[in-house]
Amino acid sequence: MADRDTLLTTRQAAELLNLKESTLEQWRWQGKGPQFVKLGRCVRYRRADLEAFTEGNIFRSATEVQPHTEPGGRGGHLRRS
């Protein structure tokens, strides 16, 4: 499996993003945050999806940031105005 396709646990993903596991868990229920993979009862995150989520949340100014929820729970939890 290529490095970008590596599946990470919630704990590993939280460590990579410097977040609490509970933040990722809340975002999943709210349809926010990075995309995830569901394998039975297990939740995993692809490294590529974590990288895409991070890249999609880069801003130059706080005025660019508007909280929202994407339809279908896709994408990041923030968007550019």
TAWOTA-V642572 format. One record per pair of residues at least 24 apart in sequence whose ideal C-beta (glycine too) atoms are under 6 Angstrom apart, sorted by the first residue. I is the first residue (numbers start at 1). GAP is how many residues later the second one is. D is the distance in whole Angstrom. If there is no record, write none. Layout:
BEGIN
i = (I:I)
gap = (GAP:GAP)
d = (D:D)
END
This chain:
BEGIN
i = (4:4:6:7:8:10:13:13:16:31:31:32:33)
gap = (43:44:41:37:37:33:32:37:34:38:42:45:44)
d = (5:4:5:4:5:6:4:6:6:5:3:3:6)
END
